[in-house]
Amino acid sequence: MKITITGSLGNISGPLTAQLVKAGHQVTVVSSSENKKADIEALGAKAAIGSVEDIDFLTKTFTGADVVYTMVPQQAQSNDYKAFIRKIGQNFATALKAAGIKNIVNLSSIGAHLPSGTGPITGMHDAEEILNKLDGVNIKHLRPASFYYNFNHNIDMIKHIGILGGNYDATTRLVLVHPKDIADAAFEEIVQPFSGTTIRYIASDDKTAGEVAAILGAAIGKPELPWVEFTDEQSLAGMQQGGLSEDVSKNLTEMGTAIRSRVLWEDYDKHKPVLGKRKLEEFAKEFAEKYNG
């Protein structure tokens, strides 16, 4: 099959591209960086260098594909993160329609069943709704849990303050996923026929925040690493000090309140998937390498 992948060679799209090429498919990878072209071609895929904000570029790149995998790139400095996600979702929809694409695998998020109150996931909800309006198209929305590698952003906190934390307490449930488990699921959905508009949840592990701190702490030689609950104001200020824009910080703080209230997992619990094979203990080894590096 001819398959177009957005997301460059990121934590999901990179492993996904490698799997698809190995399986004999013709893969085109969309990247905004000319520097990624050689790496994409080294995997045996075709590079399409351009921006997901360029609808003409997307239309040209999508044309002729049997399946398109869509994902919205992260933005650390956006002044309106939800609006950015909605805009890219609309760009995808416009280009997919113009290109006559009939099969879409879209990366969304756990919690995207909720129309508000979830920070950037609200934008994912809206992007799902935009794509769902396409006529005569088969869409598989992938709703992964919270990414393990988000904890990498807390390495400086651990090194300088000796704690791990967020705007929820240590007893709070966290549903987590390894990006390679997402790539495996995306591969399965891309290569097997599907019809209509459906949803697949993806998760690798289910822990409390305190358990996360204990497992990651043990991996870096700090078995007593505590999970500390911050106020929303402390969380917001900390993220801005870490270099995120005010709007992105507000969105991520709002997502934390959704985690704190447990509403993020409600629909997931009604449609629980088989957990992926990469558990938190396995990621902890990767985390330790990053921490010590």
C-alpha positions as CSV (number, residue, x, y, z in Angstrom):
1,M,0.0,0.0,0.0
2,K,0.9,3.7,-0.4
3,I,0.9,5.3,3.1
4,T,1.6,8.8,4.1
5,I,2.8,9.5,7.6
6,T,2.8,12.9,9.4
7,G,4.9,13.5,12.4
8,S,8.4,13.3,10.8
9,L,10.6,10.6,12.6
10,G,9.3,11.3,16.1
11,N,8.8,8.9,19.0
12,I,5.8,7.3,17.2
13,S,6.2,8.1,13.5
14,G,9.8,7.0,13.4
15,P,9.1,3.4,14.7
16,L,5.9,3.3,12.7
17,T,7.7,4.2,9.5
18,A,10.3,1.5,10.1
19,Q,7.7,-1.1,10.6
20,L,5.7,-0.1,7.5
21,V,8.8,-0.1,5.2
22,K,9.9,-3.5,6.6
23,A,6.5,-4.9,5.8
24,G,6.9,-3.8,2.1
25,H,4.7,-0.7,2.0
26,Q,5.5,2.5,0.1
27,V,5.8,5.2,2.8
28,T,6.0,8.9,2.5
29,V,7.0,10.8,5.7
30,V,6.0,14.4,6.2
31,S,8.5,16.5,8.0
32,S,9.0,20.3,8.4
33,S,12.8,19.8,8.6
34,E,15.0,19.5,5.6
35,N,17.6,18.0,8.0
36,K,15.4,14.9,8.4
37,K,15.3,14.0,4.7
38,A,18.4,11.8,4.7
39,D,17.2,10.0,7.8
40,I,13.8,9.3,6.3
41,E,15.4,8.1,3.1
42,A,17.8,5.9,5.0
43,L,14.8,4.0,6.4
44,G,13.6,3.4,2.9
45,A,10.8,6.0,2.9
46,K,10.2,9.1,0.7
47,A,10.6,12.5,2.4
48,A,8.0,15.2,1.9
49,I,9.4,18.4,3.4
50,G,6.9,21.0,4.2
51,S,4.5,22.4,6.8
52,V,1.2,21.0,8.1
53,E,0.0,24.6,8.0
54,D,0.3,24.5,4.2
55,I,-2.9,23.0,2.8
56,D,-1.6,22.9,-0.8
57,F,1.5,21.0,0.3
58,L,-0.6,18.5,2.4
59,T,-3.0,18.0,-0.5
60,K,-0.2,17.2,-2.9
61,T,1.5,14.9,-0.4
62,F,-1.7,13.0,0.5
63,T,-2.8,12.5,-3.1
64,G,-2.6,8.9,-4.2
65,A,-2.2,7.4,-0.6
66,D,-4.3,4.4,0.4
67,V,-4.0,5.4,4.0
68,V,-2.9,8.7,5.7
69,Y,-1.8,8.8,9.4
70,T,-2.4,12.2,10.9
71,M,-1.0,13.8,14.0
72,V,-0.8,17.3,15.3
73,P,2.8,18.4,16.2
74,Q,3.4,19.6,19.8
75,Q,3.8,23.3,20.4
76,A,5.8,24.6,23.4
77,Q,5.3,28.3,22.5
78,S,1.8,28.6,21.2
79,N,-0.3,31.6,22.2
80,D,-3.5,29.6,21.7
81,Y,-2.7,25.9,21.9
82,K,-6.3,24.6,21.5
83,A,-6.8,26.9,18.4
84,F,-3.6,25.6,16.9
85,I,-4.7,22.0,17.3
86,R,-8.1,22.8,15.8
87,K,-6.5,24.6,12.9
88,I,-4.2,21.7,12.0
89,G,-7.1,19.3,12.3
90,Q,-9.0,21.5,9.8
91,N,-6.0,21.7,7.5
92,F,-5.8,17.9,7.5
93,A,-9.6,17.6,6.8
94,T,-9.4,20.1,3.9
95,A,-6.4,18.4,2.4
96,L,-7.7,14.9,2.9
97,K,-11.0,15.8,1.2
98,A,-9.2,17.5,-1.7
99,A,-6.9,14.5,-2.2
100,G,-9.8,12.1,-2.2
101,I,-8.4,10.0,0.8
102,K,-10.7,7.3,2.0
103,N,-8.8,5.8,4.9
104,I,-7.4,7.8,7.9
105,V,-5.7,6.8,11.1
106,N,-5.7,9.8,13.4
107,L,-3.6,10.2,16.5
108,S,-5.9,11.7,19.2
109,S,-5.7,11.3,23.0
110,I,-7.3,9.6,25.9
111,G,-9.9,12.1,27.3
112,A,-10.9,13.3,23.8
113,H,-14.4,12.2,24.5
114,L,-14.7,15.4,26.6
115,P,-15.5,18.7,24.9
116,S,-13.8,20.9,27.4
117,G,-11.8,21.1,30.6
118,T,-8.9,19.0,29.5
119,G,-6.3,21.5,28.2
120,P,-4.8,20.6,24.8
121,I,-6.9,17.4,24.7
122,T,-9.9,19.7,24.1
123,G,-8.3,20.6,20.8
124,M,-7.9,16.9,20.0
125,H,-11.6,16.4,20.7
126,D,-12.4,19.2,18.3
127,A,-10.0,17.8,15.6
128,E,-11.8,14.4,15.9
129,E,-15.1,16.2,15.3
130,I,-13.7,18.1,12.3
131,L,-12.5,14.8,10.7
132,N,-15.7,13.0,11.5
133,K,-17.6,15.4,9.2
134,L,-15.8,14.1,6.1
135,D,-18.2,12.1,4.0
136,G,-17.5,8.5,2.8
137,V,-14.2,8.2,4.7
138,N,-13.1,5.5,7.1
139,I,-11.5,6.9,10.2
140,K,-9.7,5.2,13.1
141,H,-9.1,7.6,16.0
142,L,-6.2,6.4,18.2
143,R,-6.6,7.6,21.8
144,P,-3.3,6.8,23.6
145,A,-2.8,7.4,27.4
146,S,-0.3,9.8,28.8
147,F,3.1,9.3,27.3
148,Y,5.9,7.9,29.5
149,Y,8.4,10.3,28.0
150,N,6.6,13.3,29.4
151,F,8.4,12.5,32.7
152,N,11.7,13.3,30.9
153,H,10.6,17.0,31.3
154,N,10.9,16.5,35.1
155,I,14.5,15.5,35.1
156,D,15.7,19.0,36.1
157,M,13.1,19.1,38.9
158,I,14.5,15.8,40.3
159,K,18.1,16.9,40.0
160,H,17.7,20.4,41.5
161,I,14.8,19.9,44.0
162,G,14.8,16.2,44.6
163,I,11.1,15.6,44.0
164,L,8.7,14.6,41.3
165,G,5.3,16.1,41.2
166,G,2.3,17.7,39.5
167,N,-1.0,19.4,40.4
168,Y,-2.4,16.2,41.8
169,D,-1.5,14.0,44.7
170,A,0.5,10.7,45.0
171,T,-2.7,8.6,45.1
172,T,-3.9,9.9,41.7
173,R,-4.3,7.2,39.0
174,L,-2.2,7.7,35.9
175,V,-2.9,5.6,32.7
176,L,0.4,5.6,30.8
177,V,1.8,4.5,27.4
178,H,5.1,3.9,25.7
179,P,5.2,5.6,22.2
180,K,6.4,2.3,20.7
181,D,3.2,0.6,21.8
182,I,1.3,3.4,20.0
183,A,3.4,2.8,16.9
184,D,2.6,-0.9,17.1
185,A,-1.2,-0.1,17.4
186,A,-1.0,2.4,14.5
187,F,0.8,-0.2,12.3
188,E,-2.0,-2.7,13.0
189,E,-4.7,-0.3,12.2
190,I,-3.0,1.0,9.0
191,V,-2.4,-2.4,7.5
192,Q,-5.7,-4.1,8.3
193,P,-9.0,-3.0,6.6
194,F,-11.4,-1.0,8.8
195,S,-14.6,0.8,8.0
196,G,-16.7,3.6,9.5
197,T,-15.5,5.9,12.2
198,T,-14.2,4.0,15.2
199,I,-11.9,4.6,18.3
200,R,-9.1,2.5,19.7
201,Y,-7.6,3.2,23.2
202,I,-3.9,2.5,23.7
203,A,-2.2,2.1,27.1
204,S,0.8,0.3,28.5
205,D,0.5,0.6,32.2
206,D,-1.8,1.8,35.0
207,K,-0.1,3.3,38.1
208,T,-0.6,5.9,40.8
209,A,1.6,9.0,40.7
210,G,3.3,7.7,43.9
211,E,4.1,4.4,42.2
212,V,5.6,6.3,39.2
213,A,7.9,8.3,41.5
214,A,9.0,5.1,43.3
215,I,9.8,3.2,40.1
216,L,11.6,6.1,38.3
217,G,13.4,6.9,41.6
218,A,14.6,3.4,42.0
219,A,15.9,3.4,38.4
220,I,18.1,6.5,39.1
221,G,19.3,5.5,42.5
222,K,16.8,7.6,44.4
223,P,14.4,5.0,45.8
224,E,12.9,7.5,48.3
225,L,12.0,10.0,45.5
226,P,8.7,11.6,46.7
227,W,5.7,12.6,44.6
228,V,4.7,16.1,45.7
229,E,1.4,17.8,44.9
230,F,1.6,21.3,43.6
231,T,-1.2,23.9,43.6
232,D,-2.4,24.9,40.1
233,E,-0.7,28.2,40.6
234,Q,2.6,26.5,41.4
235,S,2.2,24.2,38.5
236,L,1.6,27.1,36.1
237,A,4.5,29.1,37.4
238,G,6.9,26.1,37.2
239,M,6.0,25.4,33.6
240,Q,6.5,29.0,32.6
241,Q,9.9,29.0,34.4
242,G,10.7,25.9,32.4
243,G,10.3,27.8,29.1
244,L,6.7,27.0,28.1
245,S,4.4,29.8,26.9
246,E,1.8,31.1,29.3
247,D,-1.0,29.6,27.2
248,V,0.6,26.1,26.9
249,S,1.3,26.2,30.6
250,K,-2.3,27.0,31.3
251,N,-3.5,24.2,29.1
252,L,-1.2,21.6,30.7
253,T,-2.3,22.8,34.1
254,E,-5.9,22.4,33.1
255,M,-5.1,18.9,31.8
256,G,-3.6,18.2,35.3
257,T,-6.9,19.2,36.9
258,A,-8.7,16.7,34.6
259,I,-6.2,14.0,35.8
260,R,-6.8,15.0,39.4
261,S,-10.6,14.7,39.0
262,R,-10.3,11.3,37.3
263,V,-12.6,12.3,34.5
264,L,-9.9,11.8,31.9
265,W,-10.2,8.0,32.3
266,E,-14.0,7.6,32.3
267,D,-14.5,6.6,28.7
268,Y,-11.3,4.6,28.6
269,D,-12.5,2.4,31.4
270,K,-15.6,1.6,29.4
271,H,-13.5,0.4,26.5
272,K,-10.3,-0.9,28.1
273,P,-7.8,-2.2,25.7
274,V,-5.3,-5.0,26.2
275,L,-2.3,-3.3,27.7
276,G,0.8,-2.9,25.6
277,K,3.9,-4.9,26.4
278,R,6.2,-2.1,27.5
279,K,5.7,-1.5,31.2
280,L,6.8,1.5,33.3
281,E,9.7,-0.5,34.6
282,E,11.1,-0.9,31.1
283,F,10.7,2.8,30.4
284,A,12.4,3.5,33.7
285,K,15.6,2.1,32.2
286,E,15.3,4.6,29.3
287,F,14.5,7.4,31.8
288,A,17.7,6.5,33.8
289,E,19.8,6.8,30.7
290,K,18.3,10.2,29.9
291,Y,18.8,11.3,33.5
292,N,22.4,10.2,33.7
293,G,23.2,11.5,30.2
